[in-house]
């Protein structure tokens, strides 16, 4: 089992920056992919950015060039640096992981609100 706990959300003005963190505990050696999804009110959950164990990155189209995913293996932590934030980035941001066996894990989410 893997547990994921997010932090770093909050209220920011348009054009500002935030950095989200996700700490993984448990069977972290089994994580093949880890990253971020988000869900805005009334919308479906969408991909933000994910990273494979080997370091390959997959970014959602709406955040390319503005958001950067990174990780610190020693701390079992993945980060999401969000720059040039827009009101449409307002959402609950969820940490996500998938194991070698295909099991998926989700954090409880951290809310991000971008004011115009």
N, C-alpha and C positions, 0 to 999 in steps of 0.2 A: 504493500500500500504506500501511496504517496500523499502527503498533505501539502497544500499550497496556500500561502498566506500573503495577501497583497497589502501594500501600504503606499502612501504618498499622494493619494488623491486629495482634491480640495477645490477651492474656488480661485479662478485666475481670470484676469482680463484678456480680451482678445489680443493676440500678438505676443502673449507671455509664454512662459515655459513651465513645465513640471517634469519631475522624474518619478516614475513609479518603480516600486521594488516588489519582487515576489520571492519569498524564501521557501525553498522546498525541503521537506523533511521526510523521513521514512526511507523507503527503498529507492533512493535517488539514483542509484547506479542503473536502474532499469529504465530511466527516462530516455527515450529516443528523440522526442521532439518536445520543445517547451516554448511558450510564448504568450501572446496576448490576443484576446478578442474583446469586443465591446458591444454593448446593447444600449441604444438610445430609446427613450420613451416611445412606445408605439411602433418600434421597428424590430426587425430580426437581428439576432446576434451576428456580427460580422468580424471577419479576420482583420486584425491590426498588423501583427508581425509575429512570425515564428522562427525558431532557430533549431537546426538539427544538432545531434551530438557532434557531428563533424564540422559544424560551423556554418552550414548553408542557411541562408536567410530567405524568407518569403515575406514580402510586404504587401499589405493591402493597397489597392490603387489610390484610395483617398488620402493616404498618409505618406506616400512616397516623397522623399525629399525633405520631410518635416520631422518624422519620428525615426528613432534609431533604437534597435534592440541590441542588447549586449548581455554578457553574463560574467560572473565571477565563480568559477568552478570551486575554488577553495571555500567560498561562503555559501555554495549551493543557492546562489541568488541570480535571478535574471532581472534586468532593468529595462525600462522603456523611457527613453529621453524624448520628451515631446516639446517641440519648438514651434513657433509661429502658430500658436493655437487659435482655432476659429470657434465661433459659437456652435457650429455643427459638429464639433468634436465632443460636445457635451454628451456624456453617456456613463454607464457603469462599466468599468474596465475589469475584465476577468483574466486571471492567470490560468493557463491551460497547459496540460502535459499529456503526452501519450507514451506508453511504455513499449518495450520491445514486443510484448505480447498483444499489443493493440488496446490495452486498457486506457481509458481516458480519465483524467482527473481535472477538477475545476476548483478554483478558490471561490470565496464568497463574494468577491468583487470589491472594488473601491470606486466611489463616485468621483467624477470629474465634471465640474461646471465651468464653462467658459462664458463670461459675460461680454456683451457687446459695448 
